[in-house]
Amino acid sequence: MPRLPVISGAEMVRILEKKGYIQVRTKGSHVRMYPPHFLENAQKVTVPLHGELKRGTMLSIMKDAGLASEDIV
């Protein structure tokens, strides 16, 4: 697994939008995103709009969204 770059929450939102995720709501500094054809039990993703995402937070978002490390770099 290649080393992941440090990215911001806004960059993660752009990556997810390229994969078809849709911004549903923003509450405070967090964005809730749904997959393109979301169903009732589809995996929702919450992205904090921080300057830098911590590694664990980024890995959790990637797991929930089904992203590979190649999608980030």
PDB file as gemmi writes it, atoms N, CA and C in Angstrom:
CRYST1    1.000    1.000    1.000  90.00  90.00  90.00 P 1                      
ATOM      1  N   MET A   1       0.848  -1.175   0.000  1.00  0.00           N  
ATOM      2  CA  MET A   1       0.000   0.000   0.000  1.00  0.00           C  
ATOM      3  C   MET A   1       0.892   1.235   0.000  1.00  0.00           C  
ATOM      4  N   PRO A   2       0.742   2.112  -1.002  1.00  0.00           N  
ATOM      5  CA  PRO A   2       1.570   3.313  -1.039  1.00  0.00           C  
ATOM      6  C   PRO A   2       1.220   4.265   0.100  1.00  0.00           C  
ATOM      7  N   ARG A   3       2.175   5.063   0.469  1.00  0.00           N  
ATOM      8  CA  ARG A   3       1.965   6.030   1.547  1.00  0.00           C  
ATOM      9  C   ARG A   3       0.937   7.066   1.111  1.00  0.00           C  
ATOM     10  N   LEU A   4      -0.037   7.315   1.961  1.00  0.00           N  
ATOM     11  CA  LEU A   4      -1.099   8.250   1.630  1.00  0.00           C  
ATOM     12  C   LEU A   4      -0.639   9.683   1.857  1.00  0.00           C  
ATOM     13  N   PRO A   5      -1.012  10.602   0.972  1.00  0.00           N  
ATOM     14  CA  PRO A   5      -0.666  12.002   1.184  1.00  0.00           C  
ATOM     15  C   PRO A   5      -1.575  12.615   2.251  1.00  0.00           C  
ATOM     16  N   VAL A   6      -1.138  13.707   2.812  1.00  0.00           N  
ATOM     17  CA  VAL A   6      -1.971  14.454   3.750  1.00  0.00           C  
ATOM     18  C   VAL A   6      -2.881  15.353   2.918  1.00  0.00           C  
ATOM     19  N   ILE A   7      -4.196  15.190   3.089  1.00  0.00           N  
ATOM     20  CA  ILE A   7      -5.136  16.009   2.327  1.00  0.00           C  
ATOM     21  C   ILE A   7      -6.121  16.668   3.280  1.00  0.00           C  
ATOM     22  N   SER A   8      -6.801  17.679   2.783  1.00  0.00           N  
ATOM     23  CA  SER A   8      -7.791  18.385   3.587  1.00  0.00           C  
ATOM     24  C   SER A   8      -9.154  17.730   3.402  1.00  0.00           C  
ATOM     25  N   GLY A   9     -10.093  18.119   4.232  1.00  0.00           N  
ATOM     26  CA  GLY A   9     -11.453  17.621   4.105  1.00  0.00           C  
ATOM     27  C   GLY A   9     -12.084  18.043   2.792  1.00  0.00           C  
ATOM     28  N   ALA A  10     -11.808  19.272   2.347  1.00  0.00           N  
ATOM     29  CA  ALA A  10     -12.359  19.757   1.081  1.00  0.00           C  
ATOM     30  C   ALA A  10     -11.831  18.932  -0.094  1.00  0.00           C  
ATOM     31  N   GLU A  11     -10.560  18.533  -0.030  1.00  0.00           N  
ATOM     32  CA  GLU A  11      -9.999  17.688  -1.093  1.00  0.00           C  
ATOM     33  C   GLU A  11     -10.666  16.313  -1.100  1.00  0.00           C  
ATOM     34  N   MET A  12     -10.958  15.773   0.089  1.00  0.00           N  
ATOM     35  CA  MET A  12     -11.642  14.483   0.172  1.00  0.00           C  
ATOM     36  C   MET A  12     -13.053  14.591  -0.410  1.00  0.00           C  
ATOM     37  N   VAL A  13     -13.724  15.702  -0.159  1.00  0.00           N  
ATOM     38  CA  VAL A  13     -15.064  15.918  -0.726  1.00  0.00           C  
ATOM     39  C   VAL A  13     -14.984  15.916  -2.250  1.00  0.00           C  
ATOM     40  N   ARG A  14     -13.979  16.594  -2.820  1.00  0.00           N  
ATOM     41  CA  ARG A  14     -13.821  16.619  -4.286  1.00  0.00           C  
ATOM     42  C   ARG A  14     -13.551  15.220  -4.844  1.00  0.00           C  
ATOM     43  N   ILE A  15     -12.736  14.426  -4.146  1.00  0.00           N  
ATOM     44  CA  ILE A  15     -12.443  13.061  -4.583  1.00  0.00           C  
ATOM     45  C   ILE A  15     -13.728  12.229  -4.578  1.00  0.00           C  
ATOM     46  N   LEU A  16     -14.522  12.360  -3.515  1.00  0.00           N  
ATOM     47  CA  LEU A  16     -15.767  11.602  -3.430  1.00  0.00           C  
ATOM     48  C   LEU A  16     -16.764  12.049  -4.493  1.00  0.00           C  
ATOM     49  N   GLU A  17     -16.800  13.355  -4.794  1.00  0.00           N  
ATOM     50  CA  GLU A  17     -17.700  13.845  -5.840  1.00  0.00           C  
ATOM     51  C   GLU A  17     -17.306  13.282  -7.208  1.00  0.00           C  
ATOM     52  N   LYS A  18     -16.014  13.122  -7.453  1.00  0.00           N  
ATOM     53  CA  LYS A  18     -15.566  12.515  -8.705  1.00  0.00           C  
ATOM     54  C   LYS A  18     -16.026  11.066  -8.804  1.00  0.00           C  
ATOM     55  N   LYS A  19     -16.157  10.391  -7.657  1.00  0.00           N  
ATOM     56  CA  LYS A  19     -16.630   9.012  -7.620  1.00  0.00           C  
ATOM     57  C   LYS A  19     -18.157   8.932  -7.661  1.00  0.00           C  
ATOM     58  N   GLY A  20     -18.822  10.083  -7.705  1.00  0.00           N  
ATOM     59  CA  GLY A  20     -20.272  10.093  -7.833  1.00  0.00           C  
ATOM     60  C   GLY A  20     -21.028  10.382  -6.553  1.00  0.00           C  
ATOM     61  N   TYR A  21     -20.324  10.577  -5.441  1.00  0.00           N  
ATOM     62  CA  TYR A  21     -21.009  10.884  -4.185  1.00  0.00           C  
ATOM     63  C   TYR A  21     -21.654  12.263  -4.257  1.00  0.00           C  
ATOM     64  N   ILE A  22     -22.766  12.424  -3.542  1.00  0.00           N  
ATOM     65  CA  ILE A  22     -23.549  13.653  -3.573  1.00  0.00           C  
ATOM     66  C   ILE A  22     -23.571  14.249  -2.166  1.00  0.00           C  
ATOM     67  N   GLN A  23     -23.320  15.553  -2.076  1.00  0.00           N  
ATOM     68  CA  GLN A  23     -23.430  16.252  -0.797  1.00  0.00           C  
ATOM     69  C   GLN A  23     -24.908  16.393  -0.465  1.00  0.00           C  
ATOM     70  N   VAL A  24     -25.289  15.881   0.699  1.00  0.00           N  
ATOM     71  CA  VAL A  24     -26.683  15.935   1.109  1.00  0.00           C  
ATOM     72  C   VAL A  24     -26.910  17.063   2.098  1.00  0.00           C  
ATOM     73  N   ARG A  25     -25.983  17.226   3.027  1.00  0.00           N  
ATOM     74  CA  ARG A  25     -26.136  18.303   4.002  1.00  0.00           C  
ATOM     75  C   ARG A  25     -24.793  18.671   4.597  1.00  0.00           C  
ATOM     76  N   THR A  26     -24.753  19.851   5.163  1.00  0.00           N  
ATOM     77  CA  THR A  26     -23.593  20.319   5.910  1.00  0.00           C  
ATOM     78  C   THR A  26     -24.089  20.769   7.270  1.00  0.00           C  
ATOM     79  N   LYS A  27     -23.431  20.292   8.303  1.00  0.00           N  
ATOM     80  CA  LYS A  27     -23.790  20.694   9.661  1.00  0.00           C  
ATOM     81  C   LYS A  27     -22.500  21.056  10.381  1.00  0.00           C  
ATOM     82  N   GLY A  28     -22.335  22.317  10.654  1.00  0.00           N  
ATOM     83  CA  GLY A  28     -21.101  22.779  11.263  1.00  0.00           C  
ATOM     84  C   GLY A  28     -19.962  22.621  10.283  1.00  0.00           C  
ATOM     85  N   SER A  29     -18.928  21.896  10.681  1.00  0.00           N  
ATOM     86  CA  SER A  29     -17.778  21.699   9.800  1.00  0.00           C  
ATOM     87  C   SER A  29     -17.733  20.284   9.231  1.00  0.00           C  
ATOM     88  N   HIS A  30     -18.896  19.631   9.113  1.00  0.00           N  
ATOM     89  CA  HIS A  30     -18.954  18.274   8.588  1.00  0.00           C  
ATOM     90  C   HIS A  30     -19.930  18.202   7.420  1.00  0.00           C  
ATOM     91  N   VAL A  31     -19.550  17.441   6.393  1.00  0.00           N  
ATOM     92  CA  VAL A  31     -20.374  17.261   5.207  1.00  0.00           C  
ATOM     93  C   VAL A  31     -20.832  15.812   5.160  1.00  0.00           C  
ATOM     94  N   ARG A  32     -22.133  15.592   4.984  1.00  0.00           N  
ATOM     95  CA  ARG A  32     -22.676  14.238   4.826  1.00  0.00           C  
ATOM     96  C   ARG A  32     -22.840  13.981   3.336  1.00  0.00           C  
ATOM     97  N   MET A  33     -22.311  12.850   2.875  1.00  0.00           N  
ATOM     98  CA  MET A  33     -22.362  12.505   1.455  1.00  0.00           C  
ATOM     99  C   MET A  33     -22.958  11.112   1.282  1.00  0.00           C  
ATOM    100  N   TYR A  34     -23.746  10.959   0.212  1.00  0.00           N  
ATOM    101  CA  TYR A  34     -24.357   9.679  -0.115  1.00  0.00           C  
ATOM    102  C   TYR A  34     -23.805   9.194  -1.443  1.00  0.00           C  
ATOM    103  N   PRO A  35     -23.787   7.870  -1.648  1.00  0.00           N  
ATOM    104  CA  PRO A  35     -23.355   7.335  -2.933  1.00  0.00           C  
ATOM    105  C   PRO A  35     -24.330   7.737  -4.041  1.00  0.00           C  
ATOM    106  N   PRO A  36     -23.939   7.587  -5.295  1.00  0.00           N  
ATOM    107  CA  PRO A  36     -24.756   8.067  -6.411  1.00  0.00           C  
ATOM    108  C   PRO A  36     -26.184   7.538  -6.422  1.00  0.00           C  
ATOM    109  N   HIS A  37     -26.364   6.265  -6.224  1.00  0.00           N  
ATOM    110  CA  HIS A  37     -27.703   5.678  -6.227  1.00  0.00           C  
ATOM    111  C   HIS A  37     -27.984   5.164  -4.829  1.00  0.00           C  
ATOM    112  N   PHE A  38     -28.134   6.106  -3.900  1.00  0.00           N  
ATOM    113  CA  PHE A  38     -28.245   5.684  -2.509  1.00  0.00           C  
ATOM    114  C   PHE A  38     -29.611   5.074  -2.217  1.00  0.00           C  
ATOM    115  N   LEU A  39     -29.534   4.007  -1.490  1.00  0.00           N  
ATOM    116  CA  LEU A  39     -30.714   3.317  -1.008  1.00  0.00           C  
ATOM    117  C   LEU A  39     -30.817   3.588   0.479  1.00  0.00           C  
ATOM    118  N   GLU A  40     -31.842   3.080   1.099  1.00  0.00           N  
ATOM    119  CA  GLU A  40     -32.043   3.353   2.512  1.00  0.00           C  
ATOM    120  C   GLU A  40     -30.884   2.841   3.370  1.00  0.00           C  
ATOM    121  N   ASN A  41     -30.304   1.705   3.010  1.00  0.00           N  
ATOM    122  CA  ASN A  41     -29.227   1.140   3.818  1.00  0.00           C  
ATOM    123  C   ASN A  41     -27.857   1.346   3.176  1.00  0.00           C  
ATOM    124  N   ALA A  42     -27.738   2.282   2.246  1.00  0.00           N  
ATOM    125  CA  ALA A  42     -26.452   2.546   1.592  1.00  0.00           C  
ATOM    126  C   ALA A  42     -25.486   3.194   2.581  1.00  0.00           C  
ATOM    127  N   GLN A  43     -24.200   3.040   2.316  1.00  0.00           N  
ATOM    128  CA  GLN A  43     -23.174   3.572   3.202  1.00  0.00           C  
ATOM    129  C   GLN A  43     -23.045   5.078   3.025  1.00  0.00           C  
ATOM    130  N   LYS A  44     -23.372   5.803   4.064  1.00  0.00           N  
ATOM    131  CA  LYS A  44     -23.233   7.256   4.059  1.00  0.00           C  
ATOM    132  C   LYS A  44     -21.832   7.589   4.567  1.00  0.00           C  
ATOM    133  N   VAL A  45     -21.288   8.695   4.107  1.00  0.00           N  
ATOM    134  CA  VAL A  45     -19.943   9.089   4.505  1.00  0.00           C  
ATOM    135  C   VAL A  45     -20.006  10.502   5.058  1.00  0.00           C  
ATOM    136  N   THR A  46     -19.395  10.727   6.206  1.00  0.00           N  
ATOM    137  CA  THR A  46     -19.294  12.055   6.794  1.00  0.00           C  
ATOM    138  C   THR A  46     -17.836  12.494   6.717  1.00  0.00           C  
ATOM    139  N   VAL A  47     -17.621  13.680   6.152  1.00  0.00           N  
ATOM    140  CA  VAL A  47     -16.265  14.194   5.975  1.00  0.00           C  
ATOM    141  C   VAL A  47     -16.118  15.478   6.793  1.00  0.00           C  
ATOM    142  N   PRO A  48     -15.170  15.523   7.727  1.00  0.00           N  
ATOM    143  CA  PRO A  48     -14.915  16.769   8.448  1.00  0.00           C  
ATOM    144  C   PRO A  48     -14.139  17.733   7.553  1.00  0.00           C  
ATOM    145  N   LEU A  49     -14.527  18.983   7.551  1.00  0.00           N  
ATOM    146  CA  LEU A  49     -13.863  19.974   6.704  1.00  0.00           C  
ATOM    147  C   LEU A  49     -12.697  20.601   7.459  1.00  0.00           C  
ATOM    148  N   HIS A  50     -11.754  19.770   7.859  1.00  0.00           N  
ATOM    149  CA  HIS A  50     -10.573  20.237   8.569  1.00  0.00           C  
ATOM    150  C   HIS A  50      -9.462  20.526   7.568  1.00  0.00           C  
ATOM    151  N   GLY A  51      -8.478  21.303   7.999  1.00  0.00           N  
ATOM    152  CA  GLY A  51      -7.350  21.635   7.138  1.00  0.00           C  
ATOM    153  C   GLY A  51      -6.559  20.412   6.730  1.00  0.00           C  
ATOM    154  N   GLU A  52      -6.369  19.488   7.656  1.00  0.00           N  
ATOM    155  CA  GLU A  52      -5.679  18.226   7.373  1.00  0.00           C  
ATOM    156  C   GLU A  52      -6.472  17.113   8.034  1.00  0.00           C  
ATOM    157  N   LEU A  53      -6.750  16.060   7.276  1.00  0.00           N  
ATOM    158  CA  LEU A  53      -7.419  14.894   7.850  1.00  0.00           C  
ATOM    159  C   LEU A  53      -6.378  14.002   8.501  1.00  0.00           C  
ATOM    160  N   LYS A  54      -6.681  13.514   9.687  1.00  0.00           N  
ATOM    161  CA  LYS A  54      -5.788  12.570  10.337  1.00  0.00           C  
ATOM    162  C   LYS A  54      -5.829  11.254   9.570  1.00  0.00           C  
ATOM    163  N   ARG A  55      -4.774  10.487   9.690  1.00  0.00           N  
ATOM    164  CA  ARG A  55      -4.634   9.254   8.921  1.00  0.00           C  
ATOM    165  C   ARG A  55      -5.785   8.285   9.199  1.00  0.00           C  
ATOM    166  N   GLY A  56      -6.135   8.107  10.461  1.00  0.00           N  
ATOM    167  CA  GLY A  56      -7.212   7.186  10.823  1.00  0.00           C  
ATOM    168  C   GLY A  56      -8.559   7.635  10.279  1.00  0.00           C  
ATOM    169  N   THR A  57      -8.804   8.939  10.316  1.00  0.00           N  
ATOM    170  CA  THR A  57     -10.046   9.482   9.775  1.00  0.00           C  
ATOM    171  C   THR A  57     -10.114   9.249   8.274  1.00  0.00           C  
ATOM    172  N   MET A  58      -9.011   9.501   7.595  1.00  0.00           N  
ATOM    173  CA  MET A  58      -8.975   9.316   6.150  1.00  0.00           C  
ATOM    174  C   MET A  58      -9.176   7.840   5.791  1.00  0.00           C  
ATOM    175  N   LEU A  59      -8.536   6.935   6.522  1.00  0.00           N  
ATOM    176  CA  LEU A  59      -8.691   5.503   6.249  1.00  0.00           C  
ATOM    177  C   LEU A  59     -10.123   5.047   6.492  1.00  0.00           C  
ATOM    178  N   SER A  60     -10.763   5.589   7.514  1.00  0.00           N  
ATOM    179  CA  SER A  60     -12.153   5.246   7.806  1.00  0.00           C  
ATOM    180  C   SER A  60     -13.084   5.708   6.688  1.00  0.00           C  
ATOM    181  N   ILE A  61     -12.872   6.925   6.195  1.00  0.00           N  
ATOM    182  CA  ILE A  61     -13.678   7.452   5.090  1.00  0.00           C  
ATOM    183  C   ILE A  61     -13.454   6.607   3.841  1.00  0.00           C  
ATOM    184  N   MET A  62     -12.205   6.259   3.579  1.00  0.00           N  
ATOM    185  CA  MET A  62     -11.884   5.443   2.405  1.00  0.00           C  
ATOM    186  C   MET A  62     -12.561   4.075   2.499  1.00  0.00           C  
ATOM    187  N   LYS A  63     -12.549   3.463   3.676  1.00  0.00           N  
ATOM    188  CA  LYS A  63     -13.180   2.164   3.868  1.00  0.00           C  
ATOM    189  C   LYS A  63     -14.679   2.262   3.644  1.00  0.00           C  
ATOM    190  N   ASP A  64     -15.309   3.272   4.238  1.00  0.00           N  
ATOM    191  CA  ASP A  64     -16.759   3.448   4.102  1.00  0.00           C  
ATOM    192  C   ASP A  64     -17.168   3.701   2.652  1.00  0.00           C  
ATOM    193  N   ALA A  65     -16.346   4.450   1.918  1.00  0.00           N  
ATOM    194  CA  ALA A  65     -16.680   4.809   0.541  1.00  0.00           C  
ATOM    195  C   ALA A  65     -16.173   3.795  -0.470  1.00  0.00           C  
ATOM    196  N   GLY A  66     -15.384   2.828  -0.019  1.00  0.00           N  
ATOM    197  CA  GLY A  66     -14.853   1.829  -0.945  1.00  0.00           C  
ATOM    198  C   GLY A  66     -13.762   2.383  -1.833  1.00  0.00           C  
ATOM    199  N   LEU A  67     -12.990   3.335  -1.319  1.00  0.00           N  
ATOM    200  CA  LEU A  67     -11.894   3.936  -2.096  1.00  0.00           C  
ATOM    201  C   LEU A  67     -10.606   3.165  -1.860  1.00  0.00           C  
ATOM    202  N   ALA A  68      -9.779   3.102  -2.874  1.00  0.00           N  
ATOM    203  CA  ALA A  68      -8.449   2.519  -2.764  1.00  0.00           C  
ATOM    204  C   ALA A  68      -7.432   3.651  -2.636  1.00  0.00           C  
ATOM    205  N   SER A  69      -6.236   3.304  -2.221  1.00  0.00           N  
ATOM    206  CA  SER A  69      -5.212   4.339  -2.064  1.00  0.00           C  
ATOM    207  C   SER A  69      -4.880   5.008  -3.406  1.00  0.00           C  
ATOM    208  N   GLU A  70      -5.082   4.281  -4.507  1.00  0.00           N  
ATOM    209  CA  GLU A  70      -4.835   4.864  -5.835  1.00  0.00           C  
ATOM    210  C   GLU A  70      -5.832   5.976  -6.157  1.00  0.00           C  
ATOM    211  N   ASP A  71      -7.004   5.950  -5.534  1.00  0.00           N  
ATOM    212  CA  ASP A  71      -8.002   6.990  -5.760  1.00  0.00           C  
ATOM    213  C   ASP A  71      -7.599   8.310  -5.112  1.00  0.00           C  
ATOM    214  N   ILE A  72      -6.749   8.239  -4.102  1.00  0.00           N  
ATOM    215  CA  ILE A  72      -6.356   9.439  -3.349  1.00  0.00           C  
ATOM    216  C   ILE A  72      -5.172  10.129  -3.989  1.00  0.00           C  
ATOM    217  N   VAL A  73      -4.187   9.379  -4.459  1.00  0.00           N  
ATOM    218  CA  VAL A  73      -2.983   9.996  -5.007  1.00  0.00           C  
ATOM    219  C   VAL A  73      -3.158  10.447  -6.430  1.00  0.00           C  
TER     220      VAL A  73                                                      
END                                                                             
